[in-house]
């Protein structure tokens, strides 16, 4: 199974959208999170019964124990050197995930523009996917209804405070999902 490594923000995006991470099991990938991103992923946001938004602790332990997520740490001199080099340009979680992805041939799941730019450099050459890319993949594998997909995207926008930026190739797809109307009976 091809490997994908998730940074903290993308993990939080998917977790808030789906209300958990179990939907990752529907996709044909081995999922990893680097140690730095796992440590950064302490809290998420959720709705209360009254509709208020609150911060709640995020426990990745069950996902790690069940094998859904593997924790990856820099293990080689190259991974450590790349991590240190990338960390001068981007946050620790993205830097560590990018270093591991480069060394192990994983695809990096990130929405961080700087991390995406670095990953595309010829000297780095790491394949990337974004939150929207994972949602499109999930849509193809699970076929959620128009309303279900819209709810996931709205939850990400509200709870994770994320939407693809105006320059993102994902933005058109994202906005189109929000504008689609469910079929009438």
ZAMARGU-4260 file (C-alpha; in steps of 0.2 Angstrom, whole numbers, plus 5000, padded with zeros to 4 digits):
<rodrens>
0) 5000/5000/5000 | 5007/5017/4996 | 5012/5028/5010 | 5005/5045/5015 | 5011/5056/5029
5) 5000/5069/5036 | 5004/5086/5044 | 4995/5093/5059 | 4984/5105/5050 | 4978/5093/5037
10) 4975/5080/5050 | 4964/5093/5060 | 4955/5098/5044 | 4950/5080/5041 | 4946/5076/5059
15) 4935/5091/5060 | 4926/5088/5044 | 4923/5069/5047 | 4921/5070/5066 | 4935/5058/5067
20) 4948/5049/5056 | 4940/5032/5052 | 4936/5037/5034 | 4955/5036/5031 | 4952/5017/5032
25) 4941/5018/5016 | 4956/5024/5006 | 4970/5013/4999 | 4985/5020/5008 | 4995/5017/5023
30) 4994/5033/5034 | 5008/5040/5045 | 5010/5055/5055 | 5027/5061/5060 | 5031/5063/5078
35) 5032/5082/5078 | 5014/5083/5070 | 5007/5070/5082 | 5013/5081/5097 | 5006/5097/5089
40) 4989/5089/5087 | 4983/5092/5105 | 4966/5100/5102 | 4952/5101/5089 | 4936/5110/5089
45) 4918/5103/5089 | 4900/5109/5091 | 4891/5108/5107 | 4873/5102/5107 | 4868/5121/5107
50) 4878/5124/5092 | 4892/5133/5101 | 4910/5129/5095 | 4922/5123/5109 | 4940/5117/5109
55) 4941/5098/5114 | 4957/5087/5117 | 4962/5076/5102 | 4968/5059/5107 | 4977/5051/5093
60) 4981/5036/5104 | 4966/5025/5098 | 4971/5028/5080 | 4989/5024/5083 | 4984/5008/5093
65) 4972/5002/5080 | 4985/5004/5066 | 4976/5017/5057 | 4990/5029/5060 | 5009/5025/5061
70) 5020/5037/5070 | 5035/5041/5060 | 5051/5048/5067 | 5067/5053/5058 | 5078/5038/5058
75) 5093/5041/5046 | 5106/5055/5045 | 5098/5061/5029 | 5081/5062/5037 | 5088/5072/5051
80) 5098/5083/5040 | 5083/5087/5029 | 5072/5090/5044 | 5084/5103/5051 | 5086/5111/5034
85) 5067/5111/5031 | 5063/5118/5049 | 5072/5134/5044 | 5059/5137/5032 | 5043/5129/5038
90) 5035/5123/5055 | 5042/5108/5063 | 5028/5096/5059 | 5028/5100/5041 | 5047/5100/5040
95) 5048/5083/5049 | 5034/5076/5038 | 5043/5082/5022 | 5060/5075/5027 | 5052/5058/5030
100) 5042/5059/5014 | 5057/5063/5004 | 5067/5049/5011 | 5054/5035/5011 | 5045/5040/4995
105) 5028/5044/5004 | 5016/5057/4998 | 5015/5072/5009 | 4997/5077/5014 | 4998/5096/5018
110) 4989/5112/5014 | 5004/5123/5019 | 5009/5134/5004 | 5027/5135/5009 | 5028/5116/5012
115) 5020/5113/4995 | 5032/5124/4986 | 5047/5116/4994 | 5040/5098/4990 | 5039/5103/4972
120) 5057/5109/4971 | 5068/5098/4960 | 5080/5094/4974 | 5066/5088/4985 | 5053/5081/4973
125) 5040/5075/4985 | 5023/5070/4979 | 5009/5080/4988 | 4991/5079/4991 | 4979/5092/5000
130) 4964/5091/5011 | 4953/5093/4996 | 4962/5080/4986 | 4959/5067/5000 | 4941/5072/5001
135) 4939/5069/4982 | 4947/5052/4984 | 4935/5049/4999 | 4921/5054/4987 | 4926/5042/4974
140) 4928/5028/4986 | 4913/5031/4997 | 4901/5041/4986 | 4894/5052/5000 | 4878/5062/4996
145) 4879/5080/4990 | 4873/5085/5007 | 4885/5074/5017 | 4900/5081/5007 | 4894/5099/5009
150) 4893/5096/5028 | 4910/5089/5029 | 4917/5104/5019 | 4907/5117/5030 | 4913/5108/5046
155) 4931/5110/5040 | 4928/5129/5035 | 4920/5133/5052 | 4929/5121/5064 | 4946/5120/5057
160) 4945/5138/5049 | 4952/5131/5033 | 4947/5133/5014 | 4959/5132/4999 | 4967/5149/4996
165) 4962/5159/4980 | 4977/5153/4971 | 4974/5134/4975 | 4969/5123/4961 | 4957/5115/4974
170) 4947/5130/4976 | 4935/5128/4961 | 4931/5110/4966 | 4929/5115/4985 | 4917/5130/4981
175) 4907/5119/4968 | 4903/5106/4982 | 4896/5120/4993 | 4885/5126/4979 | 4878/5110/4973
180) 4860/5106/4978 | 4854/5089/4983 | 4843/5080/4971 | 4825/5082/4974 | 4814/5067/4975
</rodrens>
